[in-house]
Amino acid sequence: MTLVVLVTQIPYWVYWQVAGWGDRSRNVILRSIAAIVSAISYGLHWLLRWPGLWLARVRQYYSDRFACNLTGNPNGLAAALLKLSGLTASAIEQQGQTHPLLESFDLLLPIAPRAAISPDPRLLQSGLEWDVSNSGRHWLTLNQSHPRLGDRLTLLAGYARQWRLVPAVSLRAVNIQSIPARSPQLRLQAAPFLGAAAGSAIALLLWLVGRVAEVFDWRSIDWFSGDRGLLWGLMLMGFSIGTILRINAFFPDIRSTNTQVDPALAGLLSDAAKLPVDSQPVRLQGKLLGRSGIRNWLGQDLLLQTEDGLVKLHYLSQLGAAGNLLLHPHRPDTLVGRSITITGWFRRGATLWIDVESLRSSGGVTFRSGHPVWSTILAIAAALLGTYLILHS
């Protein structure tokens, strides 16, 4: 893990230093270059993290067990994890941004900063029930650097009972049988990936048909065999169909009749069966936290501070991902530290976040995001590219 983290520090250091240099520069061209270089470096940092994610999660289970064997005190570790989680959220709130060391060294930390729960004790039970009860929790945490906190606390409680101790933290077990069957929603959540897999399966089946055609000298279809254009084309078309099927559920129309205004986070977390595809339109008021300048042009550190705690914000420019790098004044990082009103889609997964539809400051400045539009454009582009690959294979 030390080696993995060391490798990821190089592009992260480039991102941080180049972005800071770009913020100090007044030359438009140099600022644009700095924005592009820092964005590429930041993306490379996250790409290099992927090989270490599984190892980082497994390491935490072993380290928890080792700590319990060494100290004989699983309750102490459970209390420490909860305290660290709350203090991490408090530190982010006090500093007004995620410290770069928390982000760059997260694979080595005992608690993932992005998954730190609110220090509000009212959210503890409802916030962690998802970790131990949701049917899709294993798939939805594949891109996480740490195991689910509720899962770790449940294991520690099991260790305590095994040693005839009263668990310090005992989550209320949710009866899975009482939760409505979520398999249709889980399939809808994974529709783009299932579509790509289905497209690949069809292509492999056609490859087999092509092999048979070669044996019997059926020249009209023997070209199916081993055709990579057919494979990539059907994979892209399957991804496109899955994305289109998911869009309406993922981004329902935001109307006054279905939008919750300033809801309590505890209420939004109360249903342990929720998946990210179960979109809840919300309108929340709070203070925008995060980095300013080029270091946040991708929107990687946008947080809404509410009375209940922090919520991660996902913002996409109306011009798409590339629009986040353009030099224009309509950037959410210019509103950091100010009171804002967020309208968007609240999602419950391994972490909590809101896909922003609009962001309005107390002064009336409004920024709109482009999530639904660009999801549609991505689906159409994938379908067109897939069709082109098939026709020219």
Rosetta blueprint (number, residue, H / E / L):
1 M L
2 T H
3 L H
4 V H
5 V H
6 L H
7 V H
8 T H
9 Q H
10 I H
11 P H
12 Y H
13 W H
14 V H
15 Y H
16 W H
17 Q H
18 V H
19 A H
20 G H
21 W H
22 G H
23 D H
24 R H
25 S L
26 R L
27 N L
28 V H
29 I H
30 L H
31 R H
32 S H
33 I H
34 A H
35 A H
36 I H
37 V H
38 S H
39 A H
40 I H
41 S H
42 Y H
43 G H
44 L H
45 H H
46 W H
47 L H
48 L H
49 R H
50 W H
51 P H
52 G H
53 L H
54 W H
55 L H
56 A H
57 R H
58 V H
59 R H
60 Q H
61 Y H
62 Y H
63 S H
64 D H
65 R H
66 F H
67 A H
68 C H
69 N H
70 L H
71 T H
72 G L
73 N L
74 P H
75 N H
76 G H
77 L H
78 A H
79 A H
80 A H
81 L H
82 L H
83 K H
84 L H
85 S H
86 G H
87 L H
88 T H
89 A H
90 S H
91 A H
92 I H
93 E H
94 Q H
95 Q H
96 G L
97 Q L
98 T L
99 H L
100 P H
101 L H
102 L H
103 E H
104 S H
105 F L
106 D H
107 L H
108 L H
109 L L
110 P L
111 I L
112 A L
113 P H
114 R H
115 A H
116 A L
117 I L
118 S L
119 P L
120 D L
121 P H
122 R H
123 L H
124 L H
125 Q H
126 S H
127 G H
128 L H
129 E H
130 W H
131 D H
132 V H
133 S H
134 N L
135 S L
136 G L
137 R H
138 H H
139 W H
140 L H
141 T L
142 L L
143 N L
144 Q L
145 S L
146 H L
147 P L
148 R L
149 L H
150 G H
151 D H
152 R H
153 L H
154 T H
155 L H
156 L H
157 A H
158 G H
159 Y H
160 A H
161 R H
162 Q H
163 W L
164 R L
165 L L
166 V L
167 P L
168 A L
169 V L
170 S L
171 L L
172 R L
173 A L
174 V L
175 N L
176 I H
177 Q H
178 S H
179 I L
180 P L
181 A L
182 R L
183 S H
184 P H
185 Q H
186 L H
187 R H
188 L H
189 Q H
190 A L
191 A H
192 P H
193 F H
194 L H
195 G H
196 A H
197 A H
198 A H
199 G H
200 S H
201 A H
202 I H
203 A H
204 L H
205 L H
206 L H
207 W H
208 L H
209 V H
210 G H
211 R H
212 V H
213 A H
214 E H
215 V H
216 F L
217 D L
218 W L
219 R L
220 S L
221 I L
222 D H
223 W H
224 F H
225 S L
226 G L
227 D L
228 R H
229 G H
230 L H
231 L H
232 W H
233 G H
234 L H
235 M H
236 L H
237 M H
238 G H
239 F H
240 S H
241 I H
242 G H
243 T H
244 I H
245 L H
246 R H
247 I H
248 N H
249 A H
250 F H
251 F L
252 P L
253 D L
254 I L
255 R L
256 S L
257 T L
258 N L
259 T L
260 Q E
261 V E
262 D L
263 P L
264 A L
265 L H
266 A H
267 G H
268 L H
269 L L
270 S L
271 D L
272 A L
273 A L
274 K L
275 L L
276 P L
277 V L
278 D L
279 S L
280 Q E
281 P E
282 V E
283 R E
284 L E
285 Q E
286 G E
287 K E
288 L E
289 L E
290 G E
291 R L
292 S L
293 G H
294 I H
295 R H
296 N H
297 W L
298 L L
299 G L
300 Q L
301 D L
302 L E
303 L E
304 L E
305 Q E
306 T L
307 E L
308 D L
309 G L
310 L E
311 V E
312 K E
313 L E
314 H E
315 Y L
316 L L
317 S E
318 Q L
319 L L
320 G L
321 A H
322 A H
323 G H
324 N H
325 L H
326 L L
327 L L
328 H L
329 P L
330 H L
331 R L
332 P H
333 D H
334 T H
335 L H
336 V L
337 G L
338 R L
339 S E
340 I E
341 T E
342 I E
343 T E
344 G E
345 W E
346 F E
347 R E
348 R E
349 G L
350 A L
351 T L
352 L E
353 W E
354 I E
355 D E
356 V E
357 E E
358 S E
359 L E
360 R E
361 S E
362 S L
363 G L
364 G L
365 V L
366 T E
367 F E
368 R E
369 S E
370 G L
371 H H
372 P H
373 V H
374 W H
375 S H
376 T H
377 I H
378 L H
379 A H
380 I H
381 A H
382 A H
383 A H
384 L H
385 L H
386 G H
387 T H
388 Y H
389 L H
390 I H
391 L H
392 H L
393 S L
